[in-house]
Amino acid sequence: MAQGFAYLENECSAFPIVAADSEVFAYGSPVTINASGFLAVASSSGEKIYGYCVEDVTVIATNDSGSTAGVFQTQDNTAVGYAPNCIQPTGVYFWADGDAALAQTDIGAYVDVASESAGVVTLDGTAGTSGQFFKVGLLSSINPLAEGDTDKAVVTVAEPQYLGFTQD
């Protein structure tokens, strides 16, 4: 499994936001509201995290055509105005591959999205003093099936989109 997360299902639904044209979401994709007001997968550093997608879906090339940003219009991902099902980032532990091996000294550091492909993100393995996510552990420390997999970080959101601040 390239990415995943754990959350309390009954407390986490995010307000539906219409997806950007042709966007590919994977189960667990960290998502952001882009500058045009549409939902997109977080694909690089600097993008605040709105939440996580809880479905595998690709939206049509004209999904945001004629839509008003933030207005959920359909439950059909083949029609204009589809908003993928997402959860809020608060209280969620997310794990994903890093682009480098992680060490115990990386715990407590910050990390950004390094890249994204088909809705699956890779985290920047370089420990930092600011970033989109806060590293809380290695997946191998909580999942015996991941033993020895030192490039999978467990993180929580450090820069939620609903808070208007920037880390120094």
C-alpha positions as CSV (number, residue, x, y, z in Angstrom):
1,M,0.0,0.0,0.0
2,A,1.5,3.3,-1.1
3,Q,-0.5,5.5,1.2
4,G,-3.3,5.3,3.8
5,F,-4.7,6.8,7.0
6,A,-6.7,6.2,10.2
7,Y,-9.6,8.4,11.3
8,L,-12.8,8.5,13.4
9,E,-15.4,8.1,10.7
10,N,-18.3,9.8,12.4
11,E,-16.5,13.1,13.1
12,C,-14.7,13.9,10.0
13,S,-16.7,14.7,6.9
14,A,-15.5,17.7,5.0
15,F,-17.7,20.2,3.3
16,P,-18.0,19.1,-0.4
17,I,-15.9,21.1,-2.8
18,V,-16.2,20.7,-6.6
19,A,-13.1,19.0,-8.1
20,A,-10.8,20.7,-10.6
21,D,-11.0,19.4,-14.2
22,S,-9.5,15.9,-14.9
23,E,-8.3,15.5,-11.3
24,V,-7.3,12.0,-10.2
25,F,-8.0,11.2,-6.6
26,A,-6.8,8.1,-4.8
27,Y,-8.1,6.8,-1.5
28,G,-6.1,8.8,1.1
29,S,-5.0,11.6,-1.3
30,P,-4.2,14.8,0.7
31,V,-6.3,17.5,-1.0
32,T,-6.2,21.3,-1.2
33,I,-8.5,23.9,-2.5
34,N,-6.6,25.5,-5.4
35,A,-6.4,29.2,-6.3
36,S,-9.5,28.8,-8.5
37,G,-11.6,27.5,-5.6
38,F,-11.7,23.8,-6.8
39,L,-10.5,20.7,-5.0
40,A,-7.2,19.2,-6.2
41,V,-4.7,16.7,-4.9
42,A,-1.8,18.4,-3.0
43,S,1.1,17.9,-5.4
44,S,3.9,20.1,-4.1
45,S,5.1,21.9,-1.0
46,G,3.4,25.1,0.0
47,E,-0.1,23.9,-0.6
48,K,-2.3,23.9,2.6
49,I,-4.1,20.7,3.3
50,Y,-8.0,20.8,3.2
51,G,-8.4,17.1,4.0
52,Y,-8.1,13.6,2.6
53,C,-10.1,12.0,-0.2
54,V,-11.9,8.8,0.8
55,E,-12.5,7.4,-2.6
56,D,-10.7,6.4,-5.8
57,V,-12.1,8.6,-8.6
58,T,-11.2,10.5,-11.7
59,V,-13.4,13.5,-12.6
60,I,-14.2,14.6,-16.2
61,A,-12.2,17.1,-18.2
62,T,-15.0,19.7,-17.8
63,N,-15.9,19.0,-14.2
64,D,-15.5,22.6,-13.1
65,S,-17.0,24.2,-16.3
66,G,-20.0,26.2,-15.4
67,S,-19.6,25.4,-11.7
68,T,-19.5,27.9,-8.9
69,A,-16.5,27.1,-6.7
70,G,-17.6,25.2,-3.6
71,V,-21.0,24.4,-4.9
72,F,-21.7,20.6,-4.9
73,Q,-23.8,19.9,-8.0
74,T,-23.9,16.1,-8.6
75,Q,-23.1,12.7,-7.1
76,D,-22.1,11.4,-10.6
77,N,-18.3,11.7,-11.3
78,T,-19.1,11.6,-15.1
79,A,-21.2,14.8,-14.9
80,V,-20.1,18.5,-14.3
81,G,-19.9,19.6,-10.7
82,Y,-18.7,16.4,-8.9
83,A,-17.2,16.8,-5.4
84,P,-15.2,13.8,-4.1
85,N,-15.9,12.5,-0.6
86,C,-13.3,13.9,1.7
87,I,-12.6,14.1,5.5
88,Q,-11.2,16.9,7.5
89,P,-7.5,16.7,8.4
90,T,-7.8,17.1,12.1
91,G,-7.0,14.1,14.2
92,V,-5.9,12.0,11.2
93,Y,-2.7,10.0,10.9
94,F,-1.6,9.6,7.3
95,W,1.2,7.5,6.0
96,A,3.0,7.6,2.7
97,D,6.3,6.7,1.0
98,G,9.1,9.1,1.5
99,D,11.7,9.8,-1.2
100,A,14.4,8.8,1.3
101,A,14.8,6.5,4.3
102,L,13.7,7.9,7.6
103,A,15.5,7.7,10.9
104,Q,14.4,8.1,14.5
105,T,15.9,11.6,14.5
106,D,13.4,12.6,11.8
107,I,10.5,12.1,14.3
108,G,9.2,15.5,15.4
109,A,10.4,17.2,12.2
110,Y,8.2,18.6,9.4
111,V,7.9,17.4,5.8
112,D,6.2,18.5,2.5
113,V,4.8,16.7,-0.5
114,A,7.7,16.0,-2.8
115,S,5.6,14.7,-5.8
116,E,2.2,13.2,-6.8
117,S,1.2,10.7,-9.4
118,A,-2.4,9.5,-10.0
119,G,-3.5,10.8,-6.6
120,V,-0.7,9.1,-4.7
121,V,1.8,11.4,-3.0
122,T,5.5,10.9,-2.1
123,L,6.7,12.8,0.9
124,D,10.0,14.7,1.0
125,G,12.3,12.6,3.2
126,T,14.4,15.6,4.3
127,A,13.6,16.7,7.8
128,G,12.7,20.4,8.1
129,T,11.6,23.0,10.6
130,S,8.4,23.8,8.7
131,G,6.2,21.9,6.3
132,Q,2.7,20.7,5.4
133,F,3.0,17.6,7.7
134,F,4.5,16.8,11.1
135,K,6.3,13.4,11.3
136,V,5.1,11.4,14.3
137,G,6.6,8.0,13.4
138,L,7.5,5.2,11.0
139,L,4.8,2.9,9.7
140,S,6.9,0.0,10.7
141,S,6.7,1.0,14.4
142,I,2.9,0.5,14.4
143,N,2.3,-2.1,11.6
144,P,4.2,-5.4,11.8
145,L,3.6,-6.0,8.1
146,A,5.7,-2.9,7.3
147,E,8.7,-4.0,9.4
148,G,11.9,-2.9,7.8
149,D,10.1,-0.4,5.5
150,T,12.0,2.7,6.6
151,D,10.7,5.1,3.9
152,K,7.1,5.2,5.0
153,A,6.4,8.1,7.4
154,V,3.3,8.5,9.6
155,V,2.4,12.2,9.7
156,T,-0.3,14.5,10.8
157,V,-1.3,17.8,9.1
158,A,0.8,20.8,10.3
159,E,-0.7,23.3,7.8
160,P,-4.5,22.8,7.6
161,Q,-6.1,25.0,4.9
162,Y,-8.7,26.4,7.3
163,L,-6.1,28.1,9.5
164,G,-4.7,31.3,8.0
165,F,-1.1,31.1,9.2
166,T,2.3,30.4,7.7
167,Q,5.0,28.6,9.7
168,D,8.2,30.6,10.3
